[in-house]
Amino acid sequence: MVDDFHGPSVGPSVAEILASHAGGTGSPTKTAARVADAIAARGDDGTWLSTVPRDRLIAAAEAIERRPGARTLPLYGVPFGVKDSIDVANQPTTLSCPDYSYIATATAPAVQRLLDAGALYVGKTNLDQFATGLNGTRTPYTIPRSVYGNEMISGGSSSGSALAVALGQVPFAVATDTAGSGRVPAALNGVVGYKPSRGLISTVGLVPACKSLDCLSVMASCIDDVDRALDAMVGRDDDDPWSRDRGSRFAGGTIRVGLPPESELEFFGDDDMRRAHLAFREHLARTHTIVEVSLEPFLAAGTLLYQGPWVAERLVEFGDFLAAQPESIHPVVRQIFEGGHKYTAVDTFTALQKLQELKAVVGRLWQRMDVFVLPTIGTTFTVDEVLAAPIDCNTMLGHYTHFGNLLDLLGAAIPLGMTADGRPYSAMLLGNALSDDTVLQLAAQILDEPRGPHPAPTSPSVVPTPAEERL
């Protein structure tokens, strides 16, 4: 593996790749070759679990070039990666567990929509095993590290998806986010991690962690790339019982920003992270309308996730495998799975009733604000620190993210720079369900990105991927 980087080194954006393909300075085949070479140069750094071989990747790019109307496709020849808990036909789905691995017979609809939009599938990215963890160390494969170096964890569970973008190998990658898996690694690698409202992107073809909470998400280096990926991926799927239509577009005007009292913020003794976030809040208060909103009901909901019966939901999918092959499971993941057996039906209904009460409290808060802004993470850890205290470190990493899907929120983790001692810090923008466009608008404002009106998304399957081209 080559020497560690000390911050993201993002490559060309989706818009830049499309412009090069349209202008003739580049082409899908040239892009494919560049991506394959970049991945090969890094070696086994824990980013990818499998990739399309170089010759086949170039052949797939050539096939895209030959498609009717190819140059009009919204993602013509744009490369992307897929978290290895999501099916791509004829490719292994491993969930970072070799003994669980299988060859997928069909492609997840969300991924297929990207292929139909002209995107180029590159490979499967690493993850915390069974998508259980926020730190990136729970894998039998190479443990990835943050692009900021110094043995900092990559974050998880979508570790490889964040790294593939932060290393400049692909402009966006498909991830998942049940408890923060798409936001925490984004924060630790200086990229954008966007978890849309649950149900906007089909979860068919995703091996579920907690099916009632799971959400496909997007890693990218800018909001425009998130927008372009979402426009392709979002769409109702009648095979997904949680599927729903997209909310209204941002109508303009003032965005009311909720901030919790400073006394309610937790940085676990990390003074540099505290100072960085408070400086960001001061800047935000100078440019936006601020409303003080208590964090307490959000945190109360978050405690239900791993200190409540939702842990048991993982046994719906993995209980039989746990019973048959417990030694095949990472020890920390196995401990979490086994803990799910202690919950009863009474525990479940008690927690559901408590959650409904908290949803009602939080629901009223959205009458006062449009977006709630928090740190994405309160501190960072090294690999050795996480290996020494895997549960405690993971709990701290999820302090601000665990409650998101329980409360039916959407979230964007956006990079803000580095702390005084050279570590990344990130803000998380939360919105009520189906307010995605408002949250993305605020994210673009904070990142000083122009964001014009986006046309209503249309199905990219107008020019379907030819059967012989599909993987």
HUFEN-V819856 format. One line per field, one symbol per residue. psi: psi as a letter, one per 30 degrees, with the letter a starting at -180 (. if undefined). burial: + if it has 24 or more other C-alpha atoms within 12 Angstrom, else -. A space follows every 50 residues. Layout:
BEGIN
psi=???
burial=???
END
This chain:
BEGIN
psi=kllklhlkikakleeeeeeeeefffaleeeeeeeeeeeeeefajggekfk lkleeeeeeeeeeeffkkgeffkfhjgkkllkkhgkkkkglkjfghjeff klkkflkkeeeeeeefggljkeaklllkkghjlgfgfikfakjlllffah gklflafheeeeeeeffgelflkkaljeggffeefeefghlkjjjlkkfe kkgkfkjkdjeffkkklkklfleeeeeeeefeekkkjffjfgkllkallk glakjkkkklkeffkkghgjeeeeeeeeeeeeeeffflkkkkkkfefeee eeffefgaffeffffeegeeeeeeieffkkeeeeeeeeffffkleeeeee eeeeeeeeeeeeeffffflekkklkelflllleeeeeeieeeeeeeegef fefefeghllkkkkkfallfgglklkkkjkllkgheeeeeeeeeeeghkk jlkklkklkfgeilkkeffk.
burial=----+-++++++++++++--+-----++++++++++-++--+--++++++ ++-+--+++++++++-+--++-+++++++++++++++++-+++++++--+ ------+++++++++++++++++++++++++++++++++++++++++++- ++++++++++++++++++++++++++++++++++++++++++++++++++ +++++++++++++++++++++++++++++++++++++--+-++--++--+ ----++++++----+++-----++++++-++--+---++++++++-++++ +++++++++++++++--++--+-----+++-+++-++++++------+-- +---+--++--+--++--+++++++++++++++--+---++-++++++++ +++++++++++++++++++---+++++++++++++++++++++++++--- +-----+-+++-+++---+++
END
